[in-house]
Amino acid sequence: MHNMTKVAVDAMGGDNAPEAIIDGVISALKEKDDIFCYLVGKEEIIKTYIGSKEYPQDRIEIINATEVIETAEPPVNAIRTKKDSSMVVALNLVKEGRADAFVSAGNSGAILVGGQLIIGRIKGIKRPPLAPIIPTEKGASLLVDCGANVDARPQHLVQFAKMGSIYYENALGRKNPKVAIVNIGAEEEKGNQLVKETFPLLKECKDINFIGSIEAREIPHGYADVIVCEAFTGNVILKMYEGVASTFLSVIKEGLLSSLRGKIGGLLIKPVLKSTLKEFDATQYGGAPLLGLNGLVVKTHGSAQKKEVKNSIIQCATFKELKINEQIQEKI
Amino acid sequence: MHNMTKVAVDAMGGDNAPEAIIDGVISALKEKDDIFCYLVGKEEIIKTYIGSKEYPQDRIEIINATEVIETAEPPVNAIRTKKDSSMVVALNLVKEGRADAFVSAGNSGAILVGGQLIIGRIKGIKRPPLAPIIPTEKGASLLVDCGANVDARPQHLVQFAKMGSIYYENALGRKNPKVAIVNIGAEEEKGNQLVKETFPLLKECKDINFIGSIEAREIPHGYADVIVCEAFTGNVILKMYEGVASTFLSVIKEGLLSSLRGKIGGLLIKPVLKSTLKEFDATQYGGAPLLGLNGLVVKTHGSAQKKEVKNSIIQCATFKELKINEQIQEKI
């Protein structure tokens, strides 16, 4: 068990729980043999489902938790009152040092609150940001923060930039990643109060490769590796991505189906389109880490399927192996 | 001249000036005979270009202006110092009541600053928002504010909602438009400080059809008609739209060109794709109005071609005919 990465998995969280979660766990364990998973949730349900499966039994432990935090529950209250929920029990495994990481596809707010309240922040970290990988024309960028800390202050954004750089460099393997701040124009004097105050601080920061402002238009083109912004803005960016892409596809699809010529063309391009869009699928990178905690918390999409869950768990092993948290502790 | 809409057009602003601007003006005058345009800019250049054209000479007047405000110039300084620029001279025509509206594809910041400093706000209006039309799956939505007032306060957003409703109802002809505020979740308690303070004010507001929060993901699907947000957020939304759409298209195109099958399919779908994307082209609605001024200011894209310029000018006639400013004055 010494070099194992131990992951506490919320078996009850997400639209496709527990099936997709359990399948993802098994798939991850089969792919990498240095991972151990705690499946946390209603024991009976987990046992019934996993019973029919073939899996490495010595690397899964089922931990019973009788409650479930639902998607729409107010987060703080849920974490405080549902002490025997799969999420709280799993987070406690990380707190107690029995697990290195926590993965959940459940209530996002509860994951963010629970991570901070139960696992706690690395000393010196003011606000732990949620940092999803977003696909770009050139590969992938890291968006920090995308939902954890609305109304953040300049000092917080500087920490986001530093932690984001460390994470990106290690997890995506690109040295000296380009860091940019989201702005509404390229010039230094542009922006709202927060950006204007943060810009000079980032410029002074020696630990990062700060390239200046990035306009939202340039984000999908991949002009920066680490994209720093306040959480409200980050959330808007992430969701515009999903919204524009899905609207675009449905409008194109509808257009193609409206004529015979379009239908035939559509059939011909389908395989190419599929593989092209696959490259544009961020789930290959796993879920979004909540950076700066005494342990790793990974939030996967509520709609996550087996593959994304698997990648999120493998991501935890990478995080541990590359000692990302140790680097954050050292450099912040 | 009595029922004419008189538009002061900045003939020197934008990437394609003066050609696209002059062509757009001529095209608008040919389409509607109750429009009169002042072409403001370097007389010699305008005369040389327009000389070879056929146009209604009694409805165009060339007004000489010897200076040009460049795209990258700091706006406030440019408006203050370049008194004989096409932009300042044209804005003064509106101020003096000789023109009803001002159209420019030039320096956005200068248009916003010049509109406020020279034409001035309607009494009671705190901050005039820039309100572009964005295409959606269901038609079009109005995004207020998308760049004029960063760090706006709750009272400003309420005015944006009211003015946006009046504009949308008249210009797009849909009664009782649905108004939503951009948020990072559907529940009332979600959001940053600004949204939390604005939400109850919008809820209380009897003049608008407030439907609550809208997540960025839902904007392209057209769930709301008037989308209210602070300018930084609005700018990010607008630019993500452009960025994701263009990246998506270029990735798909590259994918199609990588195989023979894709190439043939691509040829077949081209006409359908083209007409589909045309529906998704907001330039059919003209430019973005700066609402709440004593006269209309319309900002068109810097890259505007003839068609968008034409539609922006026709938009000014609609604005005058429907007495949108009188309604704003009355209801704010």
Interface residues (C-beta under 8 A of the other chain):
Chain A: A72 P74 T136 E137 G147 V150 D151 V182 I184 E187 E189 G191 N192 Q193 V195 E215 A216 R217 E218 I219 P220 H221 E230 A231 F232 T233 N235 V236 I237 L238 K239 M240 Y241 E242 G243 V244 A245 S246 T247 F248 S250 V251 I252 E254 G255 L256 S258 S259 R261 G262 I264 G265 G266 L267 L268 I269 P271 V272 L273 S275 T276 E279 F280
Chain B: A72 P74 T136 E137 G147 V150 D151 V182 I184 E187 E189 G191 N192 Q193 V195 E215 A216 R217 E218 I219 P220 H221 E230 A231 F232 T233 N235 V236 I237 L238 K239 M240 Y241 E242 G243 V244 A245 S246 T247 F248 S250 V251 I252 E254 G255 L256 S258 S259 R261 G262 I264 G265 G266 L267 L268 I269 P271 V272 L273 S275 T276 E279 F280
